Amino acid sequence: MTVTEFIILGFGDLKELGPLLFLVFGIVYLATISGNPLLMALVSTHWRLQTPMYFFLANLSCLEVCYTSNIVPRMLVDLLRKNRVISMAGCVIQLYFFGALGSTECYLLAVMSYDRYLVVCQPLHYPTLMHGTICVWLVIGSWFSGFTVAAAFQAAMVTSLTFCGGNEIDHFFCDLKPLQKLSCSDPRLVNLVCMSLTVLVTLAPFGLTLTSYWKILSMVLHMPSMTGRQKAFSTCSSHLVIVTLFYGTLILVYAVPLAGQVPVLNKTFSLLYTVVTPMCNPLIYSLKNKDVKEALRKLRI
C-alpha cells in the first residue's frame, strides 16, 4: 500500500510535558517573530543602521522569521493534539522550505563574512566594493541560489523515494533522515544528490566564511595598536557568534553519526537551529552593538 500521509511522532515520549513544552516553545517563537521584525524596522528607519552590514542583517532577520515559522507553529499545535497527521504534499512543502531557507542562510552568512573582511582588511576600498547595488545583488543571489538548490534536491527526492511501508516520522517536522528511514526504495540517488548539494550549500559558503575570518584574524594579529585590535574584533564578534551557532548545530545534527542514529539527540539538536538560533539573532546584535542600542533607546523615547 502506497503511503499518502505521515504521522509526526514529535515528542511522543514526553506526552505529559506537552503543555509545558508548548508554553516554552511558544514564548521562544513569540520572541523570534517580534524581535526579528523589530530589528528589521530599526534598520529601515534609523539612518545610522542603513549600511551594508545592517542591510544583510535585516535580510537575515526576515529569513529567520520564515525559517522558524515553517516548522514551529505546526509543532506547537502537535504538542496539544493527538492527531498529528500531515499529508505527503504538506510534508514535501515543509521539507522544501526547510532546505531552501537553510541554504539561503548559508549563502547569506558567507556574504556577511565577506562584508566583515572588507571592513577590516580593505577599509579604503570598502565604499566602492560594497555599495548599494552590489549589496542588493548579493542578497538576491543568496535567496535565488538557496531556493534553486533546494528545488533541485526536492525534484531528486520526490522522483526517487517511494513510501510503501510505515508512515510514522520520528521527529517533530519532515526532515530528510527520518523520511529516508521510511522509504522502501534505493536511496543511493538521493544520497548522491545530497552529497553534491552539501558541497554547494554548506561547504562552499562555509569555506568562504572561514577564509574571510582567517584573513581578518591575520590582519588583526599584525595590528600594532591594541585599540585597533579591539575595534576589529568588536566589528566581527556579533556575526561570528551567529556563524558559530548556526554551523555548530548543523554539524551536531548532520555530521555527528550518533545524532542521526539516536532520535532523541537528533530532535534535541534540531531544536537548537529551528527554535533557539532564530531567536538569538536579534538578541546578539542588540546586546553587543552600540548602534542598535542607540536606535532602541530613541525608539523608546
Secondary structure, 3 states (H helix, E strand, C coil): CCCCEEEECCCHHHHHHHHHHHHHHHHHHHHHHHHHHHHHHHHHHCHHHCCHHHHHHHHHHHHHHHHHHCCHHHHHHHHCCCCCEEEHHHHHHHHHHHHHHHHHHHHHHHHHHHHHHHHHHCCCCHHHHCCHHHHHHHHHHHHHHHHHHHHHHHHHHHHHCCCCCCCEECCCCCCHHHHHHHCCCCCHHHHHHHHHHHHHHHHHHHHHHHHHHHHHHHHHHCCCCHHHHHHHHHHHHHHHHHHHHHHHHHHHHHCCHHHHHCHHHHHHHHHHHHHHHHHHHHHHHHHHCHHHHHHHHHHHC
